[in-house]
Amino acid sequence: MYNKVILVGNLTRDVEVRYSSSGTAIGKVGIATNRRFKSAAGELKDETMFIDLTFFGRTAEIANQYLHKGSKVLVEGRLILEQWVAQDGTKRSRHSVTVENMQMLDTRSNNTQNNYNNNGYNAAPAQAASSYQQAQQQPIQNQTAPSMPKEPEIPEIDIDEDEIPF
């Protein structure tokens, strides 16, 4: 049998971490995923799903440290059925995903500042594209002879090894 779930979405709340008696970290959080489709009447509709996630071990600690409400994340895991007896004595159950692999999809700048427009979409890519187009439209000055276009400069990134979560 094969039980594999892959989800991409935004966290609905901050990661809540607890530790088992053996010292293993257990992180709980929710993720919201959506699907846009055309109805039979031809109108665009959105379908949003809210799914509970459970992280274990170092993955739970990394998620707690680097992710927050609204963070975009890709998770791979397996679907499980949780069953319990409520305080009123009724049997309850729900499906959730136990995360086996996680990939953070937010850029570093999105983690430090929430830059969302009114529609809930990240406005940073649109702003970056706009500034790039403006730079391309500016005339080149002080060019005496035709030359080969310059290669774009690659920015230097200063990353501390302790900041990398893997």
N, C-alpha and C positions, 0 to 999 in steps of 0.2 A: 504494500500500500504506500501511497505517496501523500504526504501532508506538508505542503509548502505554501506560504502566504508571502506576497511581496506587496508592500504598501508605500505610497508616497503621500505625504500630507503635512498638515501643521498641527503642532501640539495644542491641545485644548486647555492645558494647565501646566504649572511647573511640575517637574518630576519630584515625587515623594519617595524618599529612600528610607528603608528600615533595615535592620540587621537581624538575621536569624540567630538562634542560640549558638550556632557553630561559627558565627562571624561573617557569614556570606551576606553581601549587600543585595537587597531586593528592591527594585525601583518600580513604581506604578505611575502610569500616566495615560492620558487619552490622546487619540489622534483623530483628526477630521480629514476625510478625503471626499472629493466631490467628482461628479461626472456630469458633463454637459451633453445633452442630446436633444434631438428634434422629436416632438410628439407627433402623433398621427395627424393632428390638426395643423402641423407645420410650424409650431411655435417652439422657441428654444426654452428648455427647462433645465434646472439644476437639481441634481440628486446628491444629497450630502449624507455620508455615513460617519458615525462616531464609533470608534473601536477602542477598547481598552488594551493597553500593552503592558507587559511585565518584562523587566530587564533583570538579569542576574549577574552577580560578581562585579568584575571590573567595568563591564559595560554599563551597569547601573550607576556606578560612581562617576564615570565619564559623562553619561547623560545628565546626571544631576549637576555636574560642574559646568558643562558647556551649553546645555539646552534650557530653554525657558518657554513660557507660554508664547505661542505664535511661531516658534522655530520650525523651519521646514526640514523634514527628515525622511530618509528612505530606510525602511526596516524589512528584514527577511526573518521569517520565523515559522512557527507551526501553530495551527489552530487548536485550542484546548477548550474543554467544557468544564467550567467551574460550577460545583454544586455545593449548597449549604442549606442549613435550616435557619430561617429568620427568627427573630425574637418572639414573634407571635406563633411560632411552631409550624409555619408553612414551609414547604420545600421550595427553594429558589435555585435557579441556574442561569448561566449566561455564557456566551462564547467570548473568548479573548485570544490574544496572540502572545505567545511566549517568544520574545525576540532572541534570535541567534546571531544576527549580524545587523549592524547599524551604520548608516552613512549620513553625516550631517551635510545638508545641502545649502545652508545659509553661508554667505560670504562673511568674512570677519567684520566688515563694516555693518552688515545687517544684524549681526549679533549684538553690537554695541548700541545701535540706534534703530528703532523701528521706523522705517521710512515708507509708509504705506499711503496710497492715495485713498480717496473716498470710497472707491469700489472694493477696497480690501486687497488690491494687488500692489506688489512692490513697485514703487515709482522709480527706484534707482536705475534699472536698466534703460528706461525711456529717457531719463535725464542724461545718462552717459552717452546714449546714441545721439541725442540732440547736440551735446557739446562736441562730439566727434564730427557731426555734419557741419557745424559752425566752423570748426577748425579747418575742414577741408575746403570751405568756400572762401576763406581769406586769401587775398592775392599774395603771391610770393614776391618779396622785394629784394633789391640789390643782387639780382642774379644776372651776371654778365654774359655767360655762355651757357648753352644748354648742357646739362649734365644728367647723370643717372640719378633717379630719385633715391633719396637717402632711406636706408632701412630704419624702421621705427626703433627708437631706443627701448630696450627692455628695462623696466624699472627694477632696481635692486630691492630685494625684500630681506628685512632683518628679522629672522625667526629664531627665537630662543628654543633650544632643544627641549626644555622643560614644558613648553606650551603645547607641544604636539601630543595629542591624546592616544597615540598608538605606537 
